[in-house]
Amino acid sequence: MKKTTFFDNKELDHILNEMGALSTTEEKEAYLEAQLKELANLPNSRKKEIQAAARKGMVSTLELASHVNVMHNLQRLGNIISFAYIANEYFKKSKSWIHQRLNGYIVNNKPACFNPEEISTLAMALEDIAKEIQNVAKDLKKTVASERKGITKLKMERRNHD
């Protein structure tokens, strides 16, 4: 399994990997405190480089968290709606394209994700589908009500006829 790193800076990756190997919260806090003291003694130019790498890593982490949230929400609908239909009708793409993004498959050496514009399009598609489902449900209720009314009328006529 390929190791995922969030930072371009090897020192930060090393610190995070070392911390991850520690078992207790106290050990992790002590290790982190020692590393912070060591980082405090670095020249300002080096601190800025590490800060930039940390910010970039935070952005990657937030993007990943957002993607996981989107995937989780959409996977709940997997057995209810056709994502192949959405891919074709709203994105003009194949069902493979949308499933790569729904499942975070590795494409071109990185996880496939929806970008913000695609998430908006997907939300619009789901709203359109929800409206269509509501319209069909209303029509079905009208059909049942009409049938009941017709059956009741026929029964009344039959009773009056007998």
C-alpha atoms as a printed R data frame, in Angstrom:
    type eleno elety resid chain resno       x      y       z
1   ATOM     1    CA   MET     A     1   0.000  0.000   0.000
2   ATOM     2    CA   LYS     A     2   1.398  3.378  -0.970
3   ATOM     3    CA   LYS     A     3   2.128  5.763   1.915
4   ATOM     4    CA   THR     A     4   0.158  8.992   1.735
5   ATOM     5    CA   THR     A     5   2.000 12.141   2.702
6   ATOM     6    CA   PHE     A     6   0.402 15.517   3.181
7   ATOM     7    CA   PHE     A     7   3.562 17.595   3.389
8   ATOM     8    CA   ASP     A     8   6.226 18.260   0.796
9   ATOM     9    CA   ASN     A     9   8.710 18.815   3.603
10  ATOM    10    CA   LYS     A    10  10.567 15.640   4.620
11  ATOM    11    CA   GLU     A    11  11.218 16.949   8.137
12  ATOM    12    CA   LEU     A    12   7.518 17.457   8.802
13  ATOM    13    CA   ASP     A    13   6.696 14.044   7.357
14  ATOM    14    CA   HIS     A    14   9.371 12.535   9.599
15  ATOM    15    CA   ILE     A    15   7.925 14.258  12.686
16  ATOM    16    CA   LEU     A    16   4.406 13.062  11.866
17  ATOM    17    CA   ASN     A    17   5.562  9.495  11.174
18  ATOM    18    CA   GLU     A    18   7.561  9.371  14.405
19  ATOM    19    CA   MET     A    19   4.588 10.721  16.350
20  ATOM    20    CA   GLY     A    20   2.293  8.163  14.741
21  ATOM    21    CA   ALA     A    21   4.513  5.346  16.024
22  ATOM    22    CA   LEU     A    22   4.106  6.481  19.646
23  ATOM    23    CA   SER     A    23   1.329  4.810  21.587
24  ATOM    24    CA   THR     A    24   0.208  7.155  24.365
25  ATOM    25    CA   THR     A    25  -1.009 10.733  24.215
26  ATOM    26    CA   GLU     A    26   1.625 11.720  26.788
27  ATOM    27    CA   GLU     A    27   4.434 10.288  24.616
28  ATOM    28    CA   LYS     A    28   3.092 12.117  21.579
29  ATOM    29    CA   GLU     A    29   2.793 15.410  23.467
30  ATOM    30    CA   ALA     A    30   6.350 15.106  24.853
31  ATOM    31    CA   TYR     A    31   7.733 14.276  21.402
32  ATOM    32    CA   LEU     A    32   5.859 17.148  19.801
33  ATOM    33    CA   GLU     A    33   7.049 19.574  22.512
34  ATOM    34    CA   ALA     A    34  10.673 18.542  21.915
35  ATOM    35    CA   GLN     A    35  10.255 18.971  18.160
36  ATOM    36    CA   LEU     A    36   8.663 22.409  18.600
37  ATOM    37    CA   LYS     A    37  11.609 23.533  20.761
38  ATOM    38    CA   GLU     A    38  14.002 22.299  18.081
39  ATOM    39    CA   LEU     A    39  12.025 24.097  15.360
40  ATOM    40    CA   ALA     A    40  12.024 27.307  17.402
41  ATOM    41    CA   ASN     A    41  15.816 27.434  17.146
42  ATOM    42    CA   LEU     A    42  15.845 27.321  13.352
43  ATOM    43    CA   PRO     A    43  16.627 30.414  11.270
44  ATOM    44    CA   ASN     A    44  13.588 32.449  10.181
45  ATOM    45    CA   SER     A    45  14.009 31.493   6.519
46  ATOM    46    CA   ARG     A    46  13.844 27.804   7.453
47  ATOM    47    CA   LYS     A    47  10.811 28.408   9.706
48  ATOM    48    CA   LYS     A    48   9.000 30.097   6.824
49  ATOM    49    CA   GLU     A    49   9.752 27.145   4.552
50  ATOM    50    CA   ILE     A    50   8.371 24.709   7.121
51  ATOM    51    CA   GLN     A    51   5.309 26.903   7.743
52  ATOM    52    CA   ALA     A    52   4.580 26.987   4.005
53  ATOM    53    CA   ALA     A    53   4.846 23.186   3.830
54  ATOM    54    CA   ALA     A    54   2.559 22.854   6.866
55  ATOM    55    CA   ARG     A    55  -0.030 25.187   5.305
56  ATOM    56    CA   LYS     A    56   0.067 23.217   2.073
57  ATOM    57    CA   GLY     A    57  -0.390 20.018   4.075
58  ATOM    58    CA   MET     A    58  -3.353 21.515   5.923
59  ATOM    59    CA   VAL     A    59  -5.002 22.451   2.636
60  ATOM    60    CA   SER     A    60  -4.505 18.880   1.392
61  ATOM    61    CA   THR     A    61  -5.965 17.525   4.619
62  ATOM    62    CA   LEU     A    62  -9.017 19.793   4.395
63  ATOM    63    CA   GLU     A    63  -9.555 18.831   0.742
64  ATOM    64    CA   LEU     A    64  -9.299 15.150   1.669
65  ATOM    65    CA   ALA     A    65 -11.767 15.577   4.557
66  ATOM    66    CA   SER     A    66 -14.185 17.357   2.241
67  ATOM    67    CA   HIS     A    67 -13.866 14.600  -0.353
68  ATOM    68    CA   VAL     A    68 -14.463 11.882   2.254
69  ATOM    69    CA   ASN     A    69 -17.593 13.735   3.415
70  ATOM    70    CA   VAL     A    70 -18.901 14.021  -0.158
71  ATOM    71    CA   MET     A    71 -18.160 10.329  -0.825
72  ATOM    72    CA   HIS     A    72 -19.912  9.265   2.377
73  ATOM    73    CA   ASN     A    73 -23.030 11.285   1.585
74  ATOM    74    CA   LEU     A    74 -23.215 10.041  -1.997
75  ATOM    75    CA   GLN     A    75 -22.573  6.401  -1.159
76  ATOM    76    CA   ARG     A    76 -25.733  6.444   0.962
77  ATOM    77    CA   LEU     A    77 -27.608  6.968  -2.329
78  ATOM    78    CA   GLY     A    78 -25.782  4.213  -4.234
79  ATOM    79    CA   ASN     A    79 -28.656  1.756  -4.159
80  ATOM    80    CA   ILE     A    80 -31.329  4.396  -4.660
81  ATOM    81    CA   ILE     A    81 -30.338  6.354  -7.749
82  ATOM    82    CA   SER     A    82 -28.378  5.754 -10.924
83  ATOM    83    CA   PHE     A    83 -25.048  7.513 -10.872
84  ATOM    84    CA   ALA     A    84 -24.505  6.343 -14.452
85  ATOM    85    CA   TYR     A    85 -27.536  8.451 -15.428
86  ATOM    86    CA   ILE     A    86 -26.136 11.471 -13.575
87  ATOM    87    CA   ALA     A    87 -22.700 11.021 -15.170
88  ATOM    88    CA   ASN     A    88 -24.203 10.898 -18.643
89  ATOM    89    CA   GLU     A    89 -26.956 13.516 -18.344
90  ATOM    90    CA   TYR     A    90 -25.267 16.129 -16.181
91  ATOM    91    CA   PHE     A    91 -21.545 15.680 -16.861
92  ATOM    92    CA   LYS     A    92 -21.533 14.048 -20.322
93  ATOM    93    CA   LYS     A    93 -19.135 11.471 -18.859
94  ATOM    94    CA   SER     A    94 -19.119  7.709 -18.463
95  ATOM    95    CA   LYS     A    95 -20.313  5.796 -15.436
96  ATOM    96    CA   SER     A    96 -16.659  4.819 -14.837
97  ATOM    97    CA   TRP     A    97 -15.768  8.500 -14.491
98  ATOM    98    CA   ILE     A    98 -18.324  9.107 -11.747
99  ATOM    99    CA   HIS     A    99 -17.568  5.839  -9.937
100 ATOM   100    CA   GLN     A   100 -13.856  6.734  -9.879
101 ATOM   101    CA   ARG     A   101 -14.776  9.898  -7.986
102 ATOM   102    CA   LEU     A   102 -17.382  8.256  -5.758
103 ATOM   103    CA   ASN     A   103 -14.894  5.629  -4.647
104 ATOM   104    CA   GLY     A   104 -11.691  7.709  -4.661
105 ATOM   105    CA   TYR     A   105  -9.941  5.441  -7.166
106 ATOM   106    CA   ILE     A   106  -6.376  6.322  -8.085
107 ATOM   107    CA   VAL     A   107  -6.341  7.998 -11.499
108 ATOM   108    CA   ASN     A   108  -3.106  9.448 -12.901
109 ATOM   109    CA   ASN     A   109  -1.357  8.613  -9.610
110 ATOM   110    CA   LYS     A   110  -3.795 10.554  -7.391
111 ATOM   111    CA   PRO     A   111  -7.244  9.899  -5.904
112 ATOM   112    CA   ALA     A   112 -10.037 10.971  -8.234
113 ATOM   113    CA   CYS     A   113 -12.144 13.661  -6.573
114 ATOM   114    CA   PHE     A   114 -14.993 15.969  -7.503
115 ATOM   115    CA   ASN     A   115 -13.941 19.597  -7.807
116 ATOM   116    CA   PRO     A   116 -16.201 22.300  -6.293
117 ATOM   117    CA   GLU     A   117 -17.944 22.982  -9.635
118 ATOM   118    CA   GLU     A   118 -18.676 19.267 -10.076
119 ATOM   119    CA   ILE     A   119 -20.056 19.056  -6.531
120 ATOM   120    CA   SER     A   120 -22.411 21.936  -7.361
121 ATOM   121    CA   THR     A   121 -23.510 20.182 -10.557
122 ATOM   122    CA   LEU     A   122 -24.035 16.978  -8.603
123 ATOM   123    CA   ALA     A   123 -26.153 18.806  -6.014
124 ATOM   124    CA   MET     A   124 -28.258 20.290  -8.817
125 ATOM   125    CA   ALA     A   125 -28.683 16.835 -10.366
126 ATOM   126    CA   LEU     A   126 -29.842 15.385  -7.054
127 ATOM   127    CA   GLU     A   127 -32.312 18.260  -6.601
128 ATOM   128    CA   ASP     A   128 -33.690 17.658 -10.121
129 ATOM   129    CA   ILE     A   129 -34.043 13.935  -9.437
130 ATOM   130    CA   ALA     A   130 -35.713 14.626  -6.076
131 ATOM   131    CA   LYS     A   131 -38.249 16.927  -7.777
132 ATOM   132    CA   GLU     A   132 -38.964 14.294 -10.431
133 ATOM   133    CA   ILE     A   133 -39.458 11.626  -7.765
134 ATOM   134    CA   GLN     A   134 -41.850 13.932  -5.888
135 ATOM   135    CA   ASN     A   135 -43.802 14.625  -9.089
136 ATOM   136    CA   VAL     A   136 -44.126 10.908  -9.837
137 ATOM   137    CA   ALA     A   137 -45.251 10.239  -6.257
138 ATOM   138    CA   LYS     A   138 -47.933 12.951  -6.559
139 ATOM   139    CA   ASP     A   139 -49.116 11.496  -9.875
140 ATOM   140    CA   LEU     A   140 -49.325  8.021  -8.350
141 ATOM   141    CA   LYS     A   141 -51.395  9.348  -5.449
142 ATOM   142    CA   LYS     A   142 -53.741 11.083  -7.900
143 ATOM   143    CA   THR     A   143 -54.074  7.862  -9.886
144 ATOM   144    CA   VAL     A   144 -54.937  5.857  -6.774
145 ATOM   145    CA   ALA     A   145 -57.438  8.498  -5.627
146 ATOM   146    CA   SER     A   146 -59.050  8.553  -9.076
147 ATOM   147    CA   GLU     A   147 -59.253  4.759  -9.189
148 ATOM   148    CA   ARG     A   148 -60.846  4.638  -5.740
149 ATOM   149    CA   LYS     A   149 -63.351  7.295  -6.731
150 ATOM   150    CA   GLY     A   150 -64.189  5.403  -9.929
151 ATOM   151    CA   ILE     A   151 -64.546  2.084  -8.115
152 ATOM   152    CA   THR     A   152 -66.732  3.660  -5.443
153 ATOM   153    CA   LYS     A   153 -68.919  5.206  -8.146
154 ATOM   154    CA   LEU     A   154 -69.258  1.879  -9.978
155 ATOM   155    CA   LYS     A   155 -70.176  0.072  -6.754
156 ATOM   156    CA   MET     A   156 -72.830  2.685  -5.987
157 ATOM   157    CA   GLU     A   157 -74.260  2.378  -9.487
158 ATOM   158    CA   ARG     A   158 -74.300 -1.413  -9.200
159 ATOM   159    CA   ARG     A   159 -76.148 -1.220  -5.872
160 ATOM   160    CA   ASN     A   160 -78.647  1.215  -7.290
161 ATOM   161    CA   HIS     A   161 -79.064 -0.986 -10.321
162 ATOM   162    CA   ASP     A   162 -79.684 -4.147  -8.280
